[in-house]
Amino acid sequence: MSNKKLLVVGELNIDLILNQIQGFPEIGAEKIAENMDFTLGSSSAILASNIAALGVPTSFCGLLGQDNFGDFILKELRGKNVDTRFISRSEHYKTGITVVMNYDQDRANITYCGAMSVLSIEHVPWENISTFSHLHFSNYFLQPGMQPYITELFKKAKEAGLSTSLDLQVDPQDKWDFDYKNCLPFVDVFLPNENELLELTGKKDLKDAIEAIKNHTNILALKLGDKGGRVVSSSEDITIKPYLNNTYKDAIGAGDSFNAGFLKQFLSGASLRECLDYANLTGSLSTTAAGGTGAFSNEKEIKSKIQQIVNKKL
């Protein structure tokens, strides 16, 4: 088990996942889904749950409503040994939920943000920050309460001696208003996918997007979907093909599982190549079970599953 302690700050919500849907939604019409799963959702919580299952001591800072969804999320996180003492409960806002409609390897999401929208920098346990080694933040665009303070969040963490990481995620309003030039210098590992990087930089070509942002990043860990992953730093540029498996269920949380694998290795002092290779493995593993956390039980079983699914002995 790693001796590095991780603090995840971010959104919390339930995922209601619909599979095998008979057609696309239409106003005034009803469609049937053949399968449904009700799971822990949110980029932040999926990463926290999975990296804790991988053996990294993990605490979570977030905001929930005083409702059954909030109770479910706390139970799921605690079941994966995530420390939840820094999760607050709101009397005024409900716990968030995302309805996920899966279509082959793509999906349509509808999210009610609820309590996550008012999480702010004041909720972060600054009085305990020195007990952690690393701070991770996910899903910037769904958390307006944190947006004005995002650079300050990472700057304060760095000043306290922590390493840091960020997964920006998608902007539902498609404005991509994020001051990456001022914020990313305080982020050790930036973890976008290819489309997010293109949208953020306003470029149409990945090469141009990397060129536009690389002078502002420390480590760019890029998720490339079925093309694998790529890591770019001041001294290295590494691309590794994905690990494909024959037991695909859905891609929900695959990017967050990629993050979990990358950060586990990063916190252990591994090389960037080793970080990226393991990130590809955990991203692939995630797709073998419904939802973002179903494939992650504990470190021993995860190693066994990876060996069976992708024929990779760890």
N, C-alpha and C positions, 0 to 999 in steps of 0.2 A: 504493500500500500504506500502511496505517495505521502511524504511528510509535508507537502505543500498544501495549504488550505485555500479553497476557492470560495469567493463570494459572488453569487449570481444576482444581479439586480435586473428586474424586468417585469413583464406582463404575466398574468395568470388567467387561464380560462379553460373551460371544458371544450372538448371536441365531440360533436355529434356527427359521425361519419356514415354517409349513405353510399352503398356500392350496388353495382348491377342495376342502374337506374334505367327504366324503359323510356328513353327519350330525354330531351332537354326541357327544363321548366318553361311553361307558357302561361300567360295571364288568362285566367278563366278556365284552366284545365288542370287536371290532377294526374301526376305520374307516379308509378310504383317503383320502389326500390326493393330489391330482393334480399339485401343484407344491410344490417345496421350495427355499428359499434359505438359505444359510449366510453370515451377515454380521457385521460389527462391530456390537455392541449397546451398550446403556447410554445413559441420558440425557446423562451427562457427556461420554462419548467421541463421541457423535453430534454434540453441539454443538461440541466441540473440533475434530473433523474438518471440519465444514462451515464454521465461521467461519474456520478456517485456509485453506480453499479459497476463501473470500471475500476473502482478502488480509490478515487480521489475524494478526500474529505470535503464536503460541499455544504454550504449554507445558502439560504435564499432570502432575499429582501423583496417583498412585493406587497400587494394590497388586494384583499378579498372582501366580499360582502358577508354579512351575517346570514348565510343561507345554506341550503343543502349542497349546492355546487361547491361552495367554499369548503364545507366539511369534507367533501369527496376529494378535492385537490390536496388538502392537508394530509388526509389518510394515504393517498397515493405517494406523495413525496416522502412521508415518514416511512412508508413501506420500502422505499429504496435508500433509507438511511440519510436522507437530506435533512439537515438541521433547519427547522421552520420557526425558530424563536424570533426571527426578524421579519416575519410576515404579520402585517396588521390586518384588523378586520374593521370595515366601515359600516356604520349604522345607516348611511345615506345612499350608498351605491351598491348595486347588485354585482355578483361575480360575473365575469365575462363568459361568453360562449361563442364558439364558431361552428356553424353548420357547414360541413364539408361534403360536396357532391363530387364523387369520383367518376371519371370517365377515362377508362384505360389508364394511361400514365399521366393524365392531366386532371385538373380538378377546378371547381368553382367554389369559392368560400364566401360566406356571409358572416360577419362578426359583429356582435354586440360587445362593445368595449367595457362598459360598466366601470368598476372600481379601478381597473388598470389605467384609465385615462387621467386619474388624479394622483397617481404615484409621483412623488417629487423627490428632489435631492434631500429634503428634510427627513424623509423616511430612512435614508441610508444610515446604518449604525456607525457613525463616525467615531464614537467613543470606543468602539471595538475594532476599528479598521486595522490597527497594527497587529491584530491576531491573524490576519489573512496574508496570503502571499500573492494572490491574483484576484482581480475584479473583472467580471464579464457582464456586458450589457447587450440585450437583444431587443429588436423590434422598435426602433426609434419612432417611426411614423405613427404607431398606434398609441403613443404615450405623450400627449401634448403637455402634461404636467411636468415632464422631464426635459422636454425639448429646449427650453431657454437655458438650461443648465448643463447641457450635455458636455461641453468642453470643460466646464468647471468640475464635473464629476470625474472625468479622467485625469485632469490636472491634479486634483486633490488626492486621488488614489496614487498617482506617481510620486507626489510629494511625501506620501506616507510610506513609500518604499515598495509598493505593489507593482507587479506587471499587470498589463491590461489587454482586453480584447473586446471587439465589437462586431456584431452581426446586424447590419442595418435593416435588412428585410425590405419588403415591397411598400411603396407609398400608394395607398388606396386612392388618393386624390391626384396622383400622377404629377405632382409638382416637383418632387425631389429637392426640396429646400433644406439642404443639410450643408453646413459650412465645413466641408471636409478639409479645406486648406488649413484652417486653424485648429480643428479638432484632432485629426488623424496623427499629427506629430506626437500626441500624448497617448496614442493607442499602439501597443506593441504588435498585436496581431489583428488585422482587419480581414473579415471573413465573408465577403459578398459572394453571390453567384454571378455568372457571366452576364445575365440580363440586367441585374441590379447595377453592376459596374458600368454597363453601357448607358443605362438611364441616368445614373448619377453624374457621369462625365459629359453626357450629351453627345457621345460618339457613336458611330454606326459600326465601327470595326474594333475588335478586341485589342489589337495591337495599339491602336490610337488611344483607346481608353486606358490601357496600362501605362502608356507613355505620359498621358495627361496627369495621372495620379501618383506615379511612383516616387516623385520627389517629395511627396507629402506623407508617404507611408513608411513604416519600419519593415513589417513583414506583411505582404499581401498573400493570403491563403485563399485561392479562388476555386470555387466549386463549378465544375464544368459538366455536370450531369452524366450522360452516357459517354462523355469523352474523358471522364476521370477528374483529375484535379491538377492545379498548378500553383506553385509557390514562388514568389518573386521578392527578393530582398536586394540590398545594395551590392551583394557579392554573389548571389545565386539566382538562377532561373530554372526551375525543375518542373517538368510535366510527367505525371504518372497515369497510365491508363487505369480504367476502373476494374474492380473485381465484380464480374457478372455472376449471377446465381440463377438456378432453375426453379426457385421456390418463391417467386415474386408475389407479394400480396398487395402492397400499395407503397407509394413514395412519401407518405406523410411523415415528416420528421427526419427524412434522410439527410437533409442539409444540417439539421441540428445535431444529428448523430455523427456526421462528418466533423462538425465543430468539436464534439466531445472527444473523439479520437485524436484529433489534432492537438487539442489543449492538454489532454492527458500526457501525451508524449512531450509536448513543449515544457510542461511543468516538471517532467522527470529529467530534463536536460538533454533530450534526444536531438539528433541532427534534424534539419528541416526536411531532408529526404525521408527520414524515418517518421517524422510527424505526418507528412503527406501520405505516405504509404498506409499508415495505420488509419488515417482519416478516411481513405478510400475503403478500407476494410469495414470500419464501423458504419459508414454510410450504406454500404451494400447489405450488411447484416440487418439494418433497420427495415429494409424493404421486404423482409421475409415474414413479417407479422403485421397485423392490423394496428394502425396508429403509430405514434412516434416512439413509444416505450415498450411495446409488446415483446420485442426481440431481446431486451436487456433485462436479465434477471440478476446474476451476480458474476463476478469476475471469472470464476472457474468455469461456469456454464457458458459464458460468452466465448471464452477461448475454445471450448469444445465445439460450439456452434459454428464459429468461424472456420475451424479446421474442416468440419463436415461440409459446409456450404460452399466455401471457395477454395477448399483444398490447400489451406495455408496454415502451417503449424507455427504457433507462437511460442 
